[in-house]
Amino acid sequence: MVAALAWMARAETDDEGWVNVPETAPSYVLRSKQYSTLKHWGLIERRTPNENERTKHSGLWRVTRLGDDFIAGRTTVQQLAAVYDDRCLGLSGESVSFRECLPEDFDYGEQMARTSGALA
């Protein structure tokens, strides 16, 4: 999920910061179908479709200020989210940083170099 968050933070967006995930995300983001879970921590948000759109969800997502702070290492989040029926019932566990959530074999710098920019 954090790899998807990192991609989303560097993806090309519209003027308001929205990225069309289904149309632009790399296969590793789409394959897992877990990126939307990040909303339960408040790290991303989904754009609500306007009244002229016929779909329940727009497919447009953006990283929140908390998500940006998490990626940059300025904040931590609790490790676990209890979710039922797509509702977060609460967060628990240790507070973890973005980098602590990455797998040991994940090369963060290499991943960011493949996207539109790199984080320091």
Secondary structure per residue as TSV (DSSP state, phi and psi in degrees):
chain	resnum	aa	ss	phi	psi
A	1	M	-	360.0	-38.0
A	2	V	H	-70.0	-28.6
A	3	A	H	-65.3	-39.3
A	4	A	H	-65.3	-39.9
A	5	L	H	-61.8	-44.2
A	6	A	H	-62.7	-41.7
A	7	W	H	-62.8	-46.7
A	8	M	H	-60.6	-36.4
A	9	A	H	-66.9	-24.2
A	10	R	H	-108.4	-0.3
A	11	A	S	-72.9	157.7
A	12	E	-	-69.6	131.7
A	13	T	-	-123.7	170.5
A	14	D	-	-82.2	-172.5
A	15	D	T	-63.6	-22.6
A	16	E	T	-100.8	6.8
A	17	G	S	90.1	7.3
A	18	W	-	-83.1	139.4
A	19	V	E	-121.3	136.4
A	20	N	E	-85.0	93.3
A	21	V	H	-62.1	-50.0
A	22	P	H	-59.2	-30.2
A	23	E	H	-92.5	-21.2
A	24	T	H	-123.1	-13.6
A	25	A	-	-70.5	146.7
A	26	P	-	-68.3	164.2
A	27	S	H	-60.0	-35.0
A	28	Y	H	-65.5	-27.0
A	29	V	H	-76.9	-46.6
A	30	L	H	-70.4	-35.4
A	31	R	H	-62.5	-40.4
A	32	S	H	-76.1	-29.8
A	33	K	-	55.2	25.4
A	34	Q	-	-105.7	-7.8
A	35	Y	G	-58.0	-34.9
A	36	S	G	-65.6	-20.0
A	37	T	G	-63.0	-25.8
A	38	L	G	-59.3	-20.2
A	39	K	G	-63.8	-27.8
A	40	H	G	-68.8	-21.7
A	41	W	G	-93.0	-6.1
A	42	G	T	79.2	19.1
A	43	L	S	-84.2	-25.8
A	44	I	E	-138.4	163.5
A	45	E	E	-139.1	150.7
A	46	R	E	-101.7	138.4
A	47	R	-	-74.5	131.5
A	48	T	-	-76.2	131.3
A	49	P	-	-61.1	147.5
A	50	N	-	-81.2	174.1
A	51	E	T	-64.2	-20.4
A	52	N	T	-85.2	-12.8
A	53	E	-	-86.2	137.4
A	54	R	-	-90.9	-6.6
A	55	T	S	-93.1	156.9
A	56	K	S	-68.8	-37.5
A	57	H	-	-131.8	146.7
A	58	S	-	-81.8	-24.5
A	59	G	-	84.9	-0.3
A	60	L	E	-96.8	129.5
A	61	W	E	-132.2	157.3
A	62	R	E	-146.8	153.9
A	63	V	E	-78.1	134.7
A	64	T	-	-82.3	172.8
A	65	R	H	-59.7	-40.9
A	66	L	H	-61.6	-40.8
A	67	G	H	-61.6	-43.0
A	68	D	H	-62.0	-43.5
A	69	D	H	-64.8	-37.7
A	70	F	H	-64.1	-48.1
A	71	I	H	-61.0	-41.4
A	72	A	H	-76.4	-6.2
A	73	G	T	83.0	15.3
A	74	R	S	-87.8	-10.7
A	75	T	-	-151.2	166.8
A	76	T	-	-122.4	167.5
A	77	V	E	-132.1	159.7
A	78	Q	E	-71.2	147.2
A	79	Q	E	-68.4	-33.9
A	80	L	E	-121.1	145.9
A	81	A	E	-124.5	127.9
A	82	A	E	-88.8	115.5
A	83	V	E	-123.4	133.7
A	84	Y	E	-138.5	130.4
A	85	D	T	53.8	41.5
A	86	D	T	61.3	27.2
A	87	R	E	-123.2	135.5
A	88	C	E	-81.1	120.1
A	89	L	E	-88.3	-15.9
A	90	G	E	159.3	160.3
A	91	L	E	-109.4	146.9
A	92	S	E	-152.5	-179.8
A	93	G	E	89.6	-178.1
A	94	E	E	-67.3	153.3
A	95	S	E	-77.9	131.9
A	96	V	E	-127.9	151.9
A	97	S	-	-91.3	166.9
A	98	F	H	-56.2	-50.1
A	99	R	H	-65.6	-31.2
A	100	E	H	-67.2	-22.5
A	101	C	H	-82.8	-15.0
A	102	L	S	-76.8	142.4
A	103	P	-	-62.7	152.3
A	104	E	T	-57.8	-35.4
A	105	D	T	-88.0	5.3
A	106	F	-	-84.3	121.4
A	107	D	-	-93.1	97.5
A	108	Y	H	-60.4	-44.7
A	109	G	H	-61.8	-42.0
A	110	E	H	-65.2	-42.2
A	111	Q	H	-61.6	-43.9
A	112	M	H	-69.0	-31.8
A	113	A	H	-66.0	-27.1
A	114	R	T	-80.0	-12.8
A	115	T	T	-99.1	-166.2
A	116	S	T	-75.7	-4.7
A	117	G	-	-170.9	171.6
A	118	A	-	-122.4	144.2
A	119	L	-	-91.6	149.7
A	120	A	-	-78.4	360.0
